Protein backbone atom coordinates (compact mmCIF):
# COMPACT_ATOMS: atom_id res chain seq x y z
CA UNK A 1 0.00 0.00 0.00
CA UNK A 2 1.54 3.32 -1.12
CA UNK A 3 0.34 5.24 1.95
CA UNK A 4 2.85 3.41 4.17
CA UNK A 5 5.85 3.51 1.87
CA UNK A 6 6.02 6.87 0.24
CA UNK A 7 8.72 9.22 -0.92
CA UNK A 8 7.89 12.91 -0.67
CA UNK A 9 10.32 15.19 -2.46
CA UNK A 10 10.41 18.70 -3.89
CA UNK A 11 9.73 19.09 -7.58
CA UNK A 12 12.05 21.28 -9.58
CA UNK A 13 10.39 23.21 -12.39
CA UNK A 14 11.02 22.10 -15.93
CA UNK A 15 10.74 18.77 -17.66
CA UNK A 16 8.09 16.11 -17.90
CA UNK A 17 7.02 16.29 -14.24
CA UNK A 18 6.09 19.97 -14.52
CA UNK A 19 3.98 19.11 -17.56
CA UNK A 20 2.13 16.46 -15.54
CA UNK A 21 1.40 18.96 -12.75
CA UNK A 22 0.17 21.65 -15.17
CA UNK A 23 -1.99 19.20 -17.13
CA UNK A 24 -3.59 17.44 -14.14
CA UNK A 25 -4.20 20.71 -12.26
CA UNK A 26 -5.74 22.47 -15.30
CA UNK A 27 -7.97 19.50 -16.12
CA UNK A 28 -9.11 19.16 -12.51
CA UNK A 29 -10.10 22.84 -12.42
CA UNK A 30 -11.92 22.52 -15.77
CA UNK A 31 -13.87 19.48 -14.44
CA UNK A 32 -14.62 20.99 -11.04
CA UNK A 33 -14.65 24.78 -11.56
CA UNK A 34 -13.34 26.76 -8.61
CA UNK A 35 -15.71 29.59 -9.54
CA UNK A 36 -18.88 27.51 -9.23
CA UNK A 37 -21.64 29.46 -7.51
CA UNK A 38 -24.57 27.89 -5.72
CA UNK A 39 -28.07 28.81 -6.88
CA UNK A 40 -29.29 31.85 -4.95
CA UNK A 41 -32.63 32.76 -3.44
CA UNK A 42 -34.04 33.85 -6.78
CA UNK A 43 -33.00 30.60 -8.46
CA UNK A 44 -30.33 32.28 -10.58
CA UNK A 45 -26.81 30.91 -10.88
CA UNK A 46 -23.89 32.29 -12.81
CA UNK A 47 -22.73 30.26 -15.77
CA UNK A 48 -19.40 28.55 -15.05
CA UNK A 49 -16.39 29.30 -17.21
CA UNK A 50 -16.43 26.95 -20.24
CA UNK A 51 -13.82 24.16 -19.83
CA UNK A 52 -11.99 25.19 -23.03
CA UNK A 53 -11.42 28.71 -21.64
CA UNK A 54 -10.47 27.36 -18.24
CA UNK A 55 -7.92 24.93 -19.71
CA UNK A 56 -6.21 27.66 -21.71
CA UNK A 57 -6.22 30.59 -19.31
CA UNK A 58 -5.78 28.68 -16.09
CA UNK A 59 -2.60 27.16 -17.49
CA UNK A 60 -1.20 30.70 -17.73
CA UNK A 61 -2.10 31.39 -14.08
CA UNK A 62 -0.61 28.05 -12.97
CA UNK A 63 2.73 28.77 -14.63
CA UNK A 64 2.95 31.94 -12.53
CA UNK A 65 1.88 30.15 -9.34
CA UNK A 66 4.50 27.43 -9.84
CA UNK A 67 7.34 29.96 -10.03
CA UNK A 68 6.37 31.40 -6.62
CA UNK A 69 5.36 28.35 -4.59
CA UNK A 70 6.68 25.19 -3.03
CA UNK A 71 5.73 22.02 -4.87
CA UNK A 72 6.08 18.64 -3.19
CA UNK A 73 5.39 15.37 -4.97
CA UNK A 74 4.54 11.97 -3.51
CA UNK A 75 6.37 9.23 -5.37
CA UNK A 76 6.97 5.53 -5.52
CA UNK A 77 10.01 5.06 -3.24
CA UNK A 78 11.46 2.49 -5.64
CA UNK A 79 11.02 4.77 -8.66
CA UNK A 80 11.01 8.50 -7.73
CA UNK A 81 9.97 9.41 -11.29
CA UNK A 82 6.53 7.82 -10.73
CA UNK A 83 4.38 10.55 -9.17
CA UNK A 84 1.28 9.59 -7.17
CA UNK A 85 0.28 13.10 -6.12
CA UNK A 86 1.44 16.60 -5.27
CA UNK A 87 0.73 19.66 -3.17
CA UNK A 88 1.39 23.28 -4.15
CA UNK A 89 1.54 25.94 -1.44
CA UNK A 90 3.15 29.22 -0.53
CA UNK A 91 5.35 29.06 2.55
CA UNK A 92 6.13 32.77 2.75
CA UNK A 93 2.54 34.00 2.79
CA UNK A 94 0.73 30.78 3.79
CA UNK A 95 -1.83 29.63 1.27
CA UNK A 96 -2.67 26.19 -0.04
CA UNK A 97 -3.01 26.31 -3.81
CA UNK A 98 -3.81 22.73 -4.74
CA UNK A 99 -3.63 19.10 -3.68
CA UNK A 100 -3.84 16.33 -6.25
CA UNK A 101 -3.60 12.56 -5.98
CA UNK A 102 -4.01 10.25 -8.98
CA UNK A 103 -7.32 8.37 -8.91
CA UNK A 104 -5.79 4.92 -8.33
CA UNK A 105 -3.99 6.18 -5.20
CA UNK A 106 -6.78 8.12 -3.50
CA UNK A 107 -8.07 7.25 -0.03
CA UNK A 108 -4.65 5.94 1.01
CA UNK A 109 -3.60 8.94 3.07
CA UNK A 110 -1.28 10.38 0.41
CA UNK A 111 -3.03 13.77 0.24
CA UNK A 112 -3.03 14.10 4.03
CA UNK A 113 0.66 13.20 4.19
CA UNK A 114 1.38 15.82 1.54
CA UNK A 115 -0.54 18.44 3.53
CA UNK A 116 1.28 17.47 6.71
CA UNK A 117 4.62 17.76 4.92
CA UNK A 118 3.55 21.21 3.77
CA UNK A 119 3.17 22.06 7.49
CA UNK A 120 -0.36 23.29 7.07
CA UNK A 121 -2.39 23.34 10.25
CA UNK A 122 -5.56 21.48 9.38
CA UNK A 123 -7.39 22.35 12.62
CA UNK A 124 -7.14 26.08 12.02
CA UNK A 125 -8.72 28.03 9.17
CA UNK A 126 -6.55 27.53 6.11
CA UNK A 127 -6.60 29.90 3.16
CA UNK A 128 -7.00 28.06 -0.13
CA UNK A 129 -6.80 29.61 -3.59
CA UNK A 130 -8.46 26.71 -5.45
CA UNK A 131 -11.80 25.68 -3.94
CA UNK A 132 -12.88 22.30 -5.28
CA UNK A 133 -15.54 19.84 -4.24
CA UNK A 134 -12.89 17.14 -3.74
CA UNK A 135 -11.02 19.33 -1.25
CA UNK A 136 -14.11 19.57 0.93
CA UNK A 137 -14.89 15.86 0.55
CA UNK A 138 -11.36 14.76 1.45
CA UNK A 139 -11.10 17.00 4.53
CA UNK A 140 -14.68 17.77 5.66
CA UNK A 141 -13.62 18.93 9.14
CA UNK A 142 -11.21 21.61 7.92
CA UNK A 143 -12.54 25.15 7.83
CA UNK A 144 -11.08 26.19 4.47
CA UNK A 145 -11.14 29.92 3.74
CA UNK A 146 -11.39 30.50 0.00
CA UNK A 147 -9.50 33.44 -1.46
CA UNK A 148 -9.15 33.03 -5.26
CA UNK A 149 -7.17 36.26 -5.54
CA UNK A 150 -4.28 34.57 -3.75
CA UNK A 151 -3.53 32.64 -6.96
CA UNK A 152 -2.83 35.93 -8.72
CA UNK A 153 -0.40 37.48 -6.24
Order of alpha helices (4+ residues) and beta strands (2+ residues): beta-alpha-alpha-beta-beta-beta-alpha-beta-alpha-beta
